[in-house]
Amino acid sequence: MRSSFLPTEPGSFPDRNGTRPVMNKASNLPLRCVITASTGGAVLNECLKHPHFKSMIHSVVCDRACGAAAKAREHGVPVEVFTQPTGEMFCTRLHDYLKAHQIDYVFSFYTSFYSKAIRRAFVDRLVNFHPTLLPAFKGNDAWEYVQAYGVRFTGSTVEFIHERMDEGKIILQTVCPWDANQPAEFTHHRVFIQQCKSLLQVARWLSDGRVATDGCRVAVRDARFDSGEFSPALDFSEALDFTCRTPSGRGVDAELKMP
């Protein structure tokens, strides 16, 4: 199957230095993205402090009143809360909203699975951020399973959502050792930092037009694989330089996809 960089309209590809952003096909503007969330918004809160990422975000859409909505408003980002009786009805409203506002990509911290209609309408445009290594540890209880199994390594995954929940097209994965000499919160925080770095980096790859799909495989143009923690390796300064203080207590990293 022929690979195609996203979006695929003529003239949208960046030069080899990745300096020309992919343009919005309808308006000739830089990428316009939405964050969907059902969670506390810790990753969102950290990433919106960074200028390039914030410039890409059109709005945050939530399926309930949650911390993510409050944090987005603190950063001056528009928020929509679509409280619906069913997930299918939420997805219908979300689909119409994304189409009406000509949204290019969705960065997803939504804790349910999207309807078939929205998955088909936004193929390779729904980007899921999961706090464990997929496909090994799936679902909203994945972090509890990681602890229960006594793993030696954990990490996080960024994927294009596909036909089954947490079985998408992997864009980037991270890894870190589980330090049995430290409380679980220590590793929890390391994964949180990895998720923040991953969001900043993947957003940059997409804006530079460097992401390609070939069937169920994803490639990043000019990627390196010389990192022991991120694969592909980070190459965007805001992701490389990201820091966040160690939490002083349990629950600070609530973004790890827990409702």
C-alpha positions as CSV (number, residue, x, y, z in Angstrom):
1,M,0.0,0.0,0.0
2,R,1.3,3.4,-0.9
3,S,2.4,5.6,2.0
4,S,0.9,9.1,2.1
5,F,1.9,11.9,4.4
6,L,-1.0,13.6,6.3
7,P,-2.8,15.5,5.0
8,T,-2.3,14.3,1.4
9,E,-3.2,17.4,-0.7
10,P,-0.5,18.6,-3.1
11,G,2.0,21.1,-1.8
12,S,1.5,20.3,1.9
13,F,4.7,18.4,2.5
14,P,7.4,20.1,4.5
15,D,11.0,20.6,3.3
16,R,13.6,18.3,4.8
17,N,14.2,20.5,7.7
18,G,10.5,20.3,8.7
19,T,10.1,24.1,8.6
20,R,6.9,24.4,6.6
21,P,3.7,23.5,8.5
22,V,1.0,21.3,7.0
23,M,-1.8,23.7,6.0
24,N,-5.5,23.4,6.7
25,K,-6.9,22.3,3.4
26,A,-10.0,24.4,3.7
27,S,-8.6,27.7,5.0
28,N,-4.8,27.7,4.2
29,L,-4.2,28.1,8.0
30,P,-1.9,26.1,10.2
31,L,-3.3,22.9,11.7
32,R,-6.4,23.3,13.9
33,C,-6.7,20.7,16.6
34,V,-9.2,19.8,19.4
35,I,-8.4,18.0,22.6
36,T,-11.1,15.7,23.9
37,A,-11.0,14.8,27.6
38,S,-12.9,13.1,30.4
39,T,-10.1,13.4,32.9
40,G,-8.3,15.7,35.3
41,G,-6.4,17.5,32.6
42,A,-2.9,17.3,34.1
43,V,-1.1,16.6,30.8
44,L,-3.2,19.2,29.0
45,N,-2.4,21.8,31.7
46,E,1.3,21.3,31.3
47,C,1.4,21.3,27.5
48,L,-0.8,24.4,27.1
49,K,2.1,26.4,28.8
50,H,4.1,25.8,25.6
51,P,3.5,28.3,22.7
52,H,3.7,26.1,19.7
53,F,1.3,23.5,21.2
54,K,-1.2,26.1,22.4
55,S,-1.2,27.8,19.0
56,M,-2.5,24.6,17.5
57,I,-5.4,24.1,19.9
58,H,-8.8,25.4,18.7
59,S,-10.7,24.2,21.7
60,V,-11.2,21.5,24.3
61,V,-14.3,19.2,24.2
62,C,-15.4,17.2,27.2
63,D,-18.1,14.7,27.7
64,R,-18.6,15.8,31.3
65,A,-17.6,18.5,33.8
66,C,-14.1,17.6,34.6
67,G,-10.7,19.0,35.6
68,A,-9.6,19.2,32.0
69,A,-12.3,21.8,31.2
70,A,-11.4,24.0,34.2
71,K,-7.7,23.9,33.3
72,A,-8.3,24.7,29.6
73,R,-10.3,27.8,30.7
74,E,-7.5,28.9,32.9
75,H,-5.3,29.0,29.8
76,G,-7.9,30.9,27.8
77,V,-8.7,28.0,25.6
78,P,-12.4,27.7,24.5
79,V,-14.2,24.8,26.1
80,E,-17.3,22.8,25.0
81,V,-19.0,20.3,27.3
82,F,-21.3,17.9,25.5
83,T,-23.2,16.1,28.3
84,Q,-25.2,13.4,26.6
85,P,-27.1,10.3,27.8
86,T,-24.9,7.9,25.7
87,G,-21.5,7.8,24.2
88,E,-23.0,7.5,20.7
89,M,-24.9,10.7,21.2
90,F,-21.7,12.5,22.4
91,C,-19.8,11.2,19.3
92,T,-22.6,12.5,17.0
93,R,-22.3,16.0,18.5
94,L,-18.5,15.8,18.5
95,H,-18.5,14.7,14.8
96,D,-20.7,17.7,13.8
97,Y,-18.6,20.1,15.9
98,L,-15.3,18.9,14.3
99,K,-16.7,19.1,10.8
100,A,-18.3,22.6,11.4
101,H,-14.9,24.0,12.7
102,Q,-12.8,22.2,10.1
103,I,-10.7,20.4,12.7
104,D,-7.6,18.6,11.4
105,Y,-6.7,16.4,14.4
106,V,-8.1,15.3,17.7
107,F,-5.7,14.7,20.7
108,S,-7.7,12.3,22.8
109,F,-7.9,11.9,26.5
110,Y,-11.5,10.7,26.2
111,T,-12.1,7.6,28.3
112,S,-14.6,5.8,26.1
113,F,-14.3,4.5,22.6
114,Y,-15.4,6.6,19.6
115,S,-18.4,5.6,17.5
116,K,-17.8,3.8,14.2
117,A,-19.1,6.9,12.3
118,I,-16.5,9.3,13.8
119,R,-13.7,6.7,13.5
120,R,-14.5,6.4,9.8
121,A,-14.9,10.1,9.2
122,F,-11.5,10.9,10.9
123,V,-9.3,8.0,9.9
124,D,-5.7,8.7,11.1
125,R,-6.8,11.9,12.7
126,L,-7.9,10.7,16.2
127,V,-4.7,10.6,18.3
128,N,-5.0,8.6,21.5
129,F,-2.6,9.1,24.5
130,H,-2.5,6.0,26.7
131,P,-0.5,5.8,30.0
132,T,0.8,2.2,29.4
133,L,2.4,0.1,26.7
134,L,-0.1,-1.0,24.2
135,P,-1.3,-3.5,23.2
136,A,-0.2,-5.2,26.5
137,F,-2.2,-3.1,29.0
138,K,-5.5,-1.8,27.6
139,G,-8.4,0.1,29.1
140,N,-9.1,2.7,31.8
141,D,-7.8,0.3,34.5
142,A,-4.5,-0.3,32.7
143,W,-2.3,1.4,35.4
144,E,-3.8,-0.9,38.0
145,Y,-3.0,-3.9,35.8
146,V,0.6,-2.7,35.4
147,Q,1.1,-2.6,39.2
148,A,-0.7,-6.0,39.7
149,Y,1.5,-7.8,37.2
150,G,4.7,-6.6,38.8
151,V,6.2,-5.4,35.5
152,R,9.9,-4.5,35.3
153,F,9.3,-1.9,32.6
154,T,6.3,0.3,31.8
155,G,5.8,3.4,29.6
156,S,3.2,5.1,27.4
157,T,1.8,4.9,23.9
158,V,0.6,7.4,21.3
159,E,-1.6,5.9,18.5
160,F,-4.0,6.7,15.8
161,I,-7.3,5.2,16.9
162,H,-8.4,2.3,14.6
163,E,-11.1,-0.3,14.7
164,R,-10.7,-1.6,18.3
165,M,-10.1,0.2,21.5
166,D,-6.3,0.5,22.4
167,E,-5.3,-1.5,19.3
168,G,-4.5,1.4,17.0
169,K,-1.6,2.4,14.8
170,I,1.3,3.2,17.1
171,I,3.0,6.5,16.4
172,L,5.3,6.7,19.5
173,Q,6.1,4.7,22.6
174,T,8.0,5.4,25.7
175,V,9.6,3.1,28.3
176,C,11.0,3.4,31.8
177,P,12.0,0.8,34.4
178,W,9.8,0.2,37.4
179,D,11.9,1.1,40.4
180,A,10.8,-1.4,43.1
181,N,12.8,0.7,45.7
182,Q,10.5,3.7,45.1
183,P,6.8,4.1,45.8
184,A,4.5,3.6,42.8
185,E,4.0,7.4,42.5
186,F,7.6,7.8,41.5
187,T,7.1,5.7,38.3
188,H,3.6,7.2,37.9
189,H,5.2,10.6,37.6
190,R,7.9,9.5,35.2
191,V,5.2,8.2,32.9
192,F,3.3,11.5,33.3
193,I,6.3,13.4,32.2
194,Q,6.7,11.0,29.2
195,Q,3.1,11.7,28.2
196,C,3.7,15.5,28.3
197,K,6.8,15.2,26.2
198,S,5.0,12.8,23.8
199,L,2.1,15.2,23.3
200,L,4.4,18.1,22.5
201,Q,6.5,16.1,20.2
202,V,3.7,14.3,18.2
203,A,1.9,17.7,17.8
204,R,5.1,19.1,16.3
205,W,5.5,16.1,13.9
206,L,2.0,16.5,12.7
207,S,2.3,20.2,12.2
208,D,5.5,19.6,10.2
209,G,3.8,17.0,8.0
210,R,6.2,14.3,9.0
211,V,3.8,11.5,9.9
212,A,2.9,8.9,7.4
213,T,0.7,5.7,7.5
214,D,1.2,2.6,5.4
215,G,-1.6,0.2,6.3
216,C,-1.5,-0.3,10.1
217,R,2.1,1.0,10.3
218,V,3.1,4.6,11.1
219,A,6.4,6.3,10.1
220,V,7.9,9.6,11.0
221,R,10.0,11.2,8.3
222,D,13.6,11.7,9.3
223,A,13.0,10.0,12.6
224,R,15.9,8.8,14.8
225,F,15.8,5.6,17.0
226,D,18.8,6.3,19.2
227,S,16.9,7.0,22.5
228,G,16.5,4.4,25.2
229,E,13.3,6.1,26.4
230,F,11.4,7.4,23.4
231,S,10.8,5.6,20.1
232,P,11.1,7.4,17.8
233,A,13.4,9.8,19.6
234,L,12.4,13.3,20.5
235,D,13.7,16.1,18.3
236,F,11.6,19.1,19.2
237,S,13.1,21.5,21.7
238,E,9.9,22.1,23.7
239,A,9.6,18.4,24.2
240,L,13.3,17.8,24.9
241,D,13.4,20.6,27.5
242,F,10.1,19.8,29.3
243,T,10.4,19.5,33.0
244,C,7.9,19.1,35.8
245,R,8.5,19.0,39.5
246,T,8.1,15.7,41.4
247,P,4.7,15.5,43.0
248,S,4.5,15.7,46.8
249,G,1.6,13.4,47.1
250,R,-0.7,10.9,45.6
251,G,-3.1,11.9,42.9
252,V,-1.1,14.7,41.3
253,D,-0.8,12.8,38.0
254,A,-4.5,12.2,37.6
255,E,-4.2,12.5,33.8
256,L,-3.3,8.8,33.6
257,K,-6.7,8.1,32.0
258,M,-8.6,7.6,35.2
259,P,-12.1,9.1,35.2
